[in-house]
């Protein structure tokens, strides 16, 4: 009896894991510990390579149709920082995806993953953002325009941005398309885009008709079509059907290179300014972000801007003096606080505040806007997107250094003799080629999810 009483007392007190192995509560406690192991943060570098979707044009819409070759697997979720209501919505969104769409991997920035993983009863993934571009199939943002730009900036050294599904939960709403209350419908449409027919009838006449007709001109071959059916097999009843697809807008970006007085590309000296995007110390080198295979012959790629490039006098008391060249010809000597080169997307941002015009996002143009110009003769100028624009710090410049920033995410100082070269990114139809792109598919740029009826009214 004494021995039994002692054992009962020791169990009712604070038990050790060794004690729990011999108590009646062993099964319950082990279940709890197993659940705890699911609330973990895994390394995003272990995920598979990015799935690149197709963007198809049609004669009935100015927007492109999203078509996944297979269902996306790795989803990057980026909420607005320092906003508790948005974080709560992020948890709700993540739980919905995990419960209704199995086998998806949710990726978060480190600070967000540390904050959320205890509230999510399943593993999440994270790593340094330099690893996101090669593993992210689809991006979902919860916030304002700044959150969308923060997401796009992660891909500034890459030739394309994955589709971005944006929920408007911030201060500005030029880019945000969806209200969060619509997240179930919005997510279903962008995830299922490309499933072609209802999954509830995989062996029925619809499937057989699609397979039999898949060898017709402009259609996938039968083997690839079958692979697409199998990929969505677990999503019975969620397909939008043959004639439904998610509508996307590929937004033009700028390609920016900063060169020293000897003509050497110094893009690597542009430091990240957003701690949400990159570690503060040390900043990763561009070669570490891209790895091998850089398109630039000197190993330094262009940096892409979805909004604008800014050259500014900063804290200097003297106005900036910049020589402007367009298409290798001298245009003007600009004397101003600074100069902006903006995309159509950026025309509703800093450029608009500086007096620039608004450009429709489908227009293939870039906007040159002076900031507080000294002369009345220099006003904003719209240029073809394929024109090369060069901003060169003039020898007359009295300030020691001018500030250059790209989308507000990377900055550097430029001195006399240095120049910034800007061209538009190629976004458009690409024929079938060695890279596997299909006829009538589009490539490049930043892809944002839009609704058909509202896209024409979005200026930014």
Secondary structure, DSSP 8 states (H G I E B T S, - for coil): -HHHHHHHHHHHS---HHHHTTSTTHHHHHHHHHHHHHS-EEEGGGS------EEEEETTEEEEEEE-SS---EEEEEE-TT-HHHHHHHHHHHHHHHHHSTT-EEE--HHHHHHHGGGSSS-EEE--GGGTTTT-SEEEEEESHHHHHHHHHTTTTSSEEEEEEEEE-SS--SS--B-GGGHHHHHHHHHHTT--S-GGGTTSHHHHHHHHTTTSTTS--HHHHHHHHHHTTT-TT----TT---EEEEE--EEEEEE-TTS-B-GGG-EE--TTTS-SSS---HHHHH-S--SSTTS---EEESSEEEEE-TT-SS-EEEEEEETTEEEEEEEESEEEEE-TTGGGTHHHHTT-----TTS-EEEEEEES-SSTT---EEEETT--EEEEE-TT--SS-EEEEETTTEEEEE-TT-EEEEEE---EEE-S-TT---TTEEESEEEEEE-TTTGGG---
